[in-house]
Amino acid sequence: MLTSSVLDLLKKRQLDAILFSSPKQIIYLTSYGGISQTERDAFILATEKKCYIFTNQLVSAEIKEKIKGATILEHTRSKPFAKNLADVIKNEKIEKVGFESNNLTVTEYLTLTENISSRFISVDLSTIRVIKSESEIEQIKKACDIAKKAYNLTCEKIKPGITEKEVASIFEIYILKLGASLSFPTIVAFGKNAATPHHHSDETKLKTNDIILMDFGAEYNSYCSDITRTFFIGKPLPEQKKALEVVQTSQKLAVEFIENALKEKNEISASEVDDIAREYVIEKGYSSIPHSLGHGIGIEVHEAPSISPASSDKLSKGMVFSIEPGIYIEGKFGVRIEDLYTISSAKLVKLT
Amino acid sequence: MLTSSVLDLLKKRQLDAILFSSPKQIIYLTSYGGISQTERDAFILATEKKCYIFTNQLVSAEIKEKIKGATILEHTRSKPFAKNLADVIKNEKIEKVGFESNNLTVTEYLTLTENISSRFISVDLSTIRVIKSESEIEQIKKACDIAKKAYNLTCEKIKPGITEKEVASIFEIYILKLGASLSFPTIVAFGKNAATPHHHSDETKLKTNDIILMDFGAEYNSYCSDITRTFFIGKPLPEQKKALEVVQTSQKLAVEFIENALKEKNEISASEVDDIAREYVIEKGYSSIPHSLGHGIGIEVHEAPSISPASSDKLSKGMVFSIEPGIYIEGKFGVRIEDLYTISSAKLVKLT
């Protein structure tokens, strides 16, 4: 559980321990996928030498069986988590504790600081999972393959009259049949609904010549995929065709920029990649891309690095990320293409 | 959106406004189910007279179309949420703002308090959704019916050799086919796995005479169901049979206690209900129930009221809640029965 990235962070921030709370982070550290996304099944306290897992009676028997290499403490009604943590912090003489300020709620934070006098210091954990191992990339690739397969099977069933919700449901059933789960609720948007980048699939029926935007993904062995396709059944209008071509070229320009840059250096500025794709879209007469060009993906659908105008992230070997330019014309239509890529020994590899 | 329960809370806590952040609370206030559970699609600021919705470019077009009766403000990279909120708070001369301290993260809270000098006061929103309307109870009933139907269809496919994951997947496919979604990941536990109350379904294969515990639910029109059944294919051991009977009687005692109490009064102490069921389990020689006896349900699977030893909640008309005693013998087996009930004009009505 004490990965080199955790040890590096402890050292760099001069911390005695880090308290991990977000379920995805706990899945990463323990390699145990059975952590609930909505309940607080567990917290982890990691020092330079030791790991403590704090869990509850609803899951403790299983955590003890599945997770090795940690001291497991169970909280109860009479001895809540904060008391167990206070004891460990006292015994280990911990003065500075890093914590996930973008995950811990205000109530949780206040309960901890009322019970524990150590200094709680906000830490950015995005570096911990940003470089993927070969086996992690394999899992993401598998999640991509499943999503593509379910998408291809779904496409065969799309015909005029079908609703967005029905298409989403067909896709989701294929994902389950293929032994995976959803990495996020499937976006299916017909016609003008595609103008909302994160449209919520509804009862809209498909009309002939409608644009169809599908943003979909699978989760397999805790790893996610995320793909977007825009297509037509019938004939696109010239303005739709143009927008789709601009988005395709925009993605191609970003890809070529990374490929060329990799010939000369190991690290590429993410904001420069965003800029190449975004400027082309603007140059072609569109207002801009109303979202980031891309995001990292792994155990979470959205994680580091961020490929956006304000990003200070650098893209480098072992990272996995999306490149997804989009154009949205309110009240009319939207187009987006999203593929996943990884940087593998000075080369950009497409996963989707 | 300004329900009487929101206005009551503003008055009772002497607040000028309440900032709502949790997705489920926003779905409740807007009756719009398309709010993401994982992203921050929207925040709502409610004063005694007005509602403001703060949203982003990924969903704003749709929020504007679907949600009426509110001023909608869109945040952008150059004008983030905290700035938009600061403007409204200044214009409305808001001094005291209630906020969801058990939902807002530490980072979000710090960003708001850095930009806004008003006093932020933690409020407990559990009272807002605790009394359900007839139409809300209808939705929950529908979610129960779908879950029961999917469960019955699934039971027909259960046979020795099948894995927990396969059973969960069969159930989940039925839920999708019935036009609903999952209210939580399905728990399927065979044999000793049932000793973990929140077991994570895995590759364990069903053996003849194994105990089977299924905890499952559907979400329909944003409303949830939550049901647990424990059964056998084959013959239970005497100790399993006894535990199941104790759990059944424990649930029955809690139900009878509520039914009798309703003849005399409108409000029933939730902790007393927990006590009746729990004491019976202990009396029969088991250590206790390692979780609450029950919980409210509605837009969220777990919401107010809490039926637990430490609860100060009162059960009353319009509430919907589970009663779910369980006995867990580590390394051997577990049994739990969970049904949903509502109090309707001085009567307890079973929904499952």
Boltz contact constraints between the chains, C-beta under 6 A:
constraints:
  - contact:
      token1: [A, 34]
      token2: [B, 200]
      max_distance: 6.0
  - contact:
      token1: [A, 57]
      token2: [B, 290]
      max_distance: 6.0
  - contact:
      token1: [A, 58]
      token2: [B, 197]
      max_distance: 6.0
  - contact:
      token1: [A, 58]
      token2: [B, 198]
      max_distance: 6.0
  - contact:
      token1: [A, 58]
      token2: [B, 291]
      max_distance: 6.0
  - contact:
      token1: [A, 59]
      token2: [B, 198]
      max_distance: 6.0
  - contact:
      token1: [A, 61]
      token2: [B, 195]
      max_distance: 6.0
  - contact:
      token1: [A, 61]
      token2: [B, 196]
      max_distance: 6.0
  - contact:
      token1: [A, 61]
      token2: [B, 330]
      max_distance: 6.0
  - contact:
      token1: [A, 62]
      token2: [B, 196]
      max_distance: 6.0
  - contact:
      token1: [A, 101]
      token2: [B, 106]
      max_distance: 6.0
  - contact:
      token1: [A, 101]
      token2: [B, 107]
      max_distance: 6.0
  - contact:
      token1: [A, 102]
      token2: [B, 105]
      max_distance: 6.0
  - contact:
      token1: [A, 102]
      token2: [B, 107]
      max_distance: 6.0
  - contact:
      token1: [A, 104]
      token2: [B, 106]
      max_distance: 6.0
  - contact:
      token1: [A, 105]
      token2: [B, 102]
      max_distance: 6.0
  - contact:
      token1: [A, 106]
      token2: [B, 101]
      max_distance: 6.0
  - contact:
      token1: [A, 106]
      token2: [B, 104]
      max_distance: 6.0
  - contact:
      token1: [A, 106]
      token2: [B, 109]
      max_distance: 6.0
  - contact:
      token1: [A, 107]
      token2: [B, 101]
      max_distance: 6.0
  - contact:
      token1: [A, 107]
      token2: [B, 102]
      max_distance: 6.0
  - contact:
      token1: [A, 109]
      token2: [B, 106]
      max_distance: 6.0
  - contact:
      token1: [A, 169]
      token2: [B, 176]
      max_distance: 6.0
  - contact:
      token1: [A, 172]
      token2: [B, 176]
      max_distance: 6.0
  - contact:
      token1: [A, 173]
      token2: [B, 173]
      max_distance: 6.0
  - contact:
      token1: [A, 173]
      token2: [B, 176]
      max_distance: 6.0
  - contact:
      token1: [A, 176]
      token2: [B, 169]
      max_distance: 6.0
  - contact:
      token1: [A, 176]
      token2: [B, 172]
      max_distance: 6.0
  - contact:
      token1: [A, 176]
      token2: [B, 173]
      max_distance: 6.0
  - contact:
      token1: [A, 195]
      token2: [B, 61]
      max_distance: 6.0
  - contact:
      token1: [A, 196]
      token2: [B, 61]
      max_distance: 6.0
  - contact:
      token1: [A, 196]
      token2: [B, 62]
      max_distance: 6.0
  - contact:
      token1: [A, 197]
      token2: [B, 58]
      max_distance: 6.0
  - contact:
      token1: [A, 198]
      token2: [B, 58]
      max_distance: 6.0
  - contact:
      token1: [A, 198]
      token2: [B, 59]
      max_distance: 6.0
  - contact:
      token1: [A, 200]
      token2: [B, 34]
      max_distance: 6.0
  - contact:
      token1: [A, 290]
      token2: [B, 57]
      max_distance: 6.0
  - contact:
      token1: [A, 291]
      token2: [B, 58]
      max_distance: 6.0
  - contact:
      token1: [A, 330]
      token2: [B, 61]
      max_distance: 6.0
